Amino acid sequence: MANDSQQMPDRGQDGKGTQPKKRSNVFKIVLIAFVILGLWFGISKWIHGKHHEETDDAQISANISPIIPRVSGYITEVRVRDNQPVKKGDTLIVLDDRDLRLKVEEAEAALATAESNLAQARATTSASRSNIEAQQVSVATAGAQINAAKVTLWRATQDYDRYANLIKDHSITQQQYEQALAAKESAEQQVQVLEHQQQQAMEQTHYVSKQSAATSTQIKIAEATIQQRKVDVDDAKLNLSYTVITAPADGQLSKVNAQVGQYATAGSSLTSLVLDSSLWVVANFKETQLERIRIGEPVEISVDAYPHHKFQAEVGSFSPATGAEFALLPPDNSSGNFVKVVQRLPVKILFTQNGDSLLQGLRAGMNVNVDVHLNGK
């Protein structure tokens, strides 16, 4: 019995025969590991936040030039396709130019008419000046003839006076007296005729002078008309040149919204050209993030299309106003209830590694993540 009592297991206070469980240390180890990881993550984020400002509200931007015809017309040729790279000066679209060629011919004909009118006005002016000289000669000739006639009148008057005294004494015949009288009256009439002719010649000279002045004015008008017609010709030729639409710079086209036979209206966009000159990023930072950001600070950019590559850039400039101010309907906080909303300011970021081959694969509008290294750290 004694042996049986010694072999019986110990019982606890509850009278049951179960042994006490040993607590496992795995839970404590896992809990401590999570705490350490949490602290490490929080401290690293805090340290990173002191030297970095980040945002994912950012997109790649580029210079986009719309291809817009300057004149209206039917499309006769489309020499490009969608998404095609082009060089500056390459012909993109050709419009029907027959109407504009007629405009050029019409303007050139009007110019020729104006030049003919100028030649005619110059010829008329030259003739008028010749007539003035001729009339001046006529006036001078009439003056000389008047002087000669006055001399003749003086001699005839002297003869008449002598014959008048002689007829009283019957020293001469009546016939001789009458001849002297007739000679005197004839000389008087001749002087009157010549003076009248001189007056007409002077009036004609004055009229021709006015006519010459008028034709000189016509020359100036004709010259001004020629200048206007030349401008019309240049304008018509310029409009004719607009029928060939060329690329304004190197780049890549978007979708080409043009078909042969389509009527293109002046001012309507047919396609767009994304220029190759540069790419940049527009990052919309919260206004609370801008205190420590400075122009020239280095930036690290992650593009969603290339998640394993970091692009190097720098802060280029700040927008003069928030994005809300440039909206179609900017907010007006002076009316109604006011709810404060954190505003975002566009910041232009410039790529610095132009030799990066992956830059060629970037496209305008791609989403990016921007990380600004404050104070270069």
Backbone hydrogen bonds, N-H to C=O, Kabsch-Sander energy under -0.5 kcal/mol:
donor,donor_aa,acceptor,acceptor_aa,energy
5,S,1,M,-2.3
6,Q,2,A,-1.6
7,Q,3,N,-1.5
8,M,4,D,-0.7
12,G,16,K,-1.8
15,G,12,G,-1.3
23,R,21,K,-0.6
29,I,25,N,-2.1
30,V,26,V,-2.7
31,L,27,F,-2.7
32,I,28,K,-2.5
33,A,29,I,-2.4
34,F,30,V,-2.5
35,V,31,L,-2.2
36,I,32,I,-2.7
37,L,33,A,-2.8
38,G,34,F,-2.6
39,L,35,V,-2.7
40,W,36,I,-2.7
41,F,37,L,-2.8
42,G,38,G,-2.8
43,I,39,L,-2.8
44,S,40,W,-2.5
45,K,41,F,-2.3
46,W,42,G,-2.2
47,I,43,I,-2.9
48,H,44,S,-2.7
49,G,45,K,-2.7
50,K,46,W,-1.3
51,H,47,I,-0.8
51,H,48,H,-0.9
52,H,48,H,-0.8
53,E,372,V,-1.6
55,T,370,V,-1.8
58,A,56,D,-1.5
58,A,368,V,-0.5
59,Q,282,V,-1.7
60,I,366,M,-1.9
61,S,280,W,-3.6
63,N,278,S,-0.6
64,I,62,A,-0.6
65,S,63,N,-0.5
65,S,273,L,-3.2
67,I,271,T,-3.1
68,I,66,P,-0.9
73,G,264,A,-2.1
75,I,262,Q,-2.9
76,T,94,V,-2.6
77,E,94,V,-1.8
79,R,92,L,-2.2
80,V,92,L,-0.5
83,N,254,S,-1.3
84,Q,81,R,-1.3
86,V,251,G,-2.8
89,G,247,A,-2.6
90,D,87,K,-2.1
92,L,245,I,-3.2
93,I,245,I,-1.4
94,V,77,E,-2.4
95,L,243,T,-3.2
96,D,74,Y,-2.9
101,R,97,D,-2.2
102,L,98,R,-1.8
103,K,99,D,-1.6
104,V,100,L,-1.9
105,E,101,R,-2.3
106,E,102,L,-2.6
107,A,103,K,-2.4
108,E,104,V,-2.5
109,A,105,E,-2.3
110,A,106,E,-2.2
111,L,107,A,-1.9
112,A,108,E,-2.2
113,T,109,A,-2.3
114,A,110,A,-2.1
115,E,111,L,-2.3
116,S,112,A,-2.1
117,N,113,T,-2.4
118,L,114,A,-1.9
119,A,115,E,-2.2
120,Q,116,S,-2.6
121,A,117,N,-2.4
122,R,118,L,-2.4
123,A,119,A,-2.3
124,T,120,Q,-2.7
125,T,121,A,-2.3
126,S,122,R,-2.4
127,A,123,A,-2.5
128,S,124,T,-2.5
129,R,125,T,-2.4
130,S,126,S,-2.0
131,N,127,A,-2.5
132,I,128,S,-2.3
133,E,129,R,-2.1
134,A,130,S,-2.4
135,Q,131,N,-2.8
136,Q,132,I,-2.4
137,V,133,E,-2.1
138,S,134,A,-2.2
139,V,135,Q,-2.5
140,A,136,Q,-2.2
141,T,137,V,-2.9
142,A,138,S,-2.9
143,G,139,V,-2.2
144,A,140,A,-2.2
145,Q,141,T,-2.7
146,I,142,A,-2.4
147,N,143,G,-2.1
148,A,144,A,-2.3
149,A,145,Q,-2.8
150,K,146,I,-2.7
151,V,147,N,-1.8
152,T,148,A,-2.4
153,L,149,A,-2.8
154,W,150,K,-2.5
155,R,151,V,-2.4
156,A,152,T,-2.7
157,T,153,L,-2.6
158,Q,154,W,-2.2
159,D,155,R,-2.5
160,Y,156,A,-2.4
161,D,157,T,-2.4
162,R,158,Q,-2.1
163,Y,159,D,-2.8
164,A,160,Y,-2.4
165,N,161,D,-1.6
166,L,162,R,-2.2
167,I,163,Y,-2.1
168,K,164,A,-0.7
169,D,165,N,-0.8
170,H,167,I,-0.6
171,S,166,L,-2.8
172,I,166,L,-0.6
177,Y,173,T,-1.7
178,E,174,Q,-2.5
179,Q,175,Q,-2.2
180,A,176,Q,-2.0
181,L,177,Y,-2.3
182,A,178,E,-2.8
183,A,179,Q,-2.2
184,K,180,A,-2.1
185,E,181,L,-2.6
186,S,182,A,-2.5
187,A,183,A,-2.0
188,E,184,K,-2.2
189,Q,185,E,-2.4
190,Q,186,S,-2.2
191,V,187,A,-2.0
192,Q,188,E,-2.1
193,V,189,Q,-2.5
194,L,190,Q,-2.5
195,E,191,V,-2.4
196,H,192,Q,-2.2
197,Q,193,V,-2.5
198,Q,194,L,-2.3
199,Q,195,E,-2.2
200,Q,196,H,-2.3
201,A,197,Q,-2.4
202,M,198,Q,-2.3
203,E,199,Q,-2.5
204,Q,200,Q,-2.7
205,T,201,A,-2.1
206,H,202,M,-2.3
207,Y,203,E,-2.3
208,V,204,Q,-2.7
209,S,205,T,-2.0
210,K,206,H,-2.0
211,Q,207,Y,-2.5
212,S,208,V,-2.4
213,A,209,S,-2.2
214,A,210,K,-2.4
215,T,211,Q,-2.5
216,S,212,S,-2.0
217,T,213,A,-1.9
218,Q,214,A,-2.0
219,I,215,T,-1.5
220,K,216,S,-1.6
221,I,217,T,-2.3
222,A,218,Q,-2.7
223,E,219,I,-2.6
224,A,220,K,-2.4
225,T,221,I,-2.5
226,I,222,A,-2.1
227,Q,223,E,-2.0
228,Q,224,A,-2.2
229,R,225,T,-2.6
230,K,226,I,-2.4
231,V,227,Q,-2.0
232,D,228,Q,-2.2
233,V,229,R,-2.2
234,D,230,K,-2.6
235,D,231,V,-2.8
236,A,232,D,-2.5
237,K,233,V,-2.6
238,L,234,D,-2.5
239,N,235,D,-2.5
240,L,236,A,-1.9
241,S,237,K,-2.0
242,Y,238,L,-1.2
243,T,240,L,-1.4
244,V,241,S,-1.4
245,I,93,I,-3.0
245,I,243,T,-0.7
246,T,244,V,-0.6
247,A,90,D,-2.1
251,G,86,V,-2.1
252,Q,274,V,-2.2
253,L,84,Q,-2.3
254,S,272,S,-2.1
257,N,255,K,-0.8
257,N,270,L,-3.0
258,A,256,V,-1.0
261,G,75,I,-3.2
262,Q,259,Q,-2.1
264,A,73,G,-2.9
264,A,262,Q,-0.7
265,T,263,Y,-0.5
267,G,69,P,-2.2
268,S,265,T,-2.2
270,L,67,I,-2.7
271,T,67,I,-0.8
273,L,65,S,-2.8
274,V,252,Q,-2.8
274,V,272,S,-0.5
275,L,63,N,-2.7
275,L,273,L,-0.7
276,D,250,D,-1.8
280,W,61,S,-2.2
281,V,349,I,-2.7
282,V,59,Q,-2.7
283,A,281,V,-0.6
283,A,347,V,-2.6
284,N,57,D,-3.0
285,F,283,A,-1.1
285,F,345,L,-1.6
287,E,343,Q,-2.4
289,Q,286,K,-2.0
290,L,287,E,-0.7
292,R,289,Q,-0.5
296,G,315,V,-2.2
297,E,294,R,-1.5
299,V,313,A,-2.9
300,E,371,D,-2.9
301,I,299,V,-0.5
301,I,311,F,-2.9
302,S,369,N,-2.5
303,V,301,I,-0.5
303,V,306,Y,-0.6
303,V,309,H,-0.6
304,D,367,N,-1.8
306,Y,303,V,-1.0
309,H,306,Y,-1.7
311,F,301,I,-2.8
311,F,309,H,-0.5
313,A,299,V,-2.5
314,E,350,L,-2.2
315,V,297,E,-2.1
316,G,348,K,-2.9
317,S,348,K,-1.5
319,S,346,P,-2.3
323,G,344,R,-1.9
325,E,322,T,-0.8
326,F,322,T,-0.7
326,F,323,G,-0.7
327,A,324,A,-1.1
333,N,331,P,-0.5
335,S,332,D,-1.2
339,V,337,N,-0.5
345,L,285,F,-2.7
347,V,283,A,-2.5
348,K,317,S,-2.4
349,I,281,V,-3.1
350,L,314,E,-2.5
351,F,279,L,-0.7
352,T,312,Q,-2.1
353,Q,312,Q,-1.0
354,N,352,T,-1.2
356,D,353,Q,-1.5
359,L,356,D,-1.3
360,Q,357,S,-1.2
361,G,358,L,-1.3
362,L,359,L,-1.1
365,G,60,I,-3.5
366,M,363,R,-1.7
368,V,58,A,-1.9
369,N,302,S,-3.0
370,V,55,T,-2.8
371,D,300,E,-2.0
372,V,53,E,-3.2
373,H,298,P,-2.6
373,H,371,D,-0.5
374,L,51,H,-2.2
374,L,372,V,-1.0
376,G,373,H,-1.7
377,K,374,L,-1.9
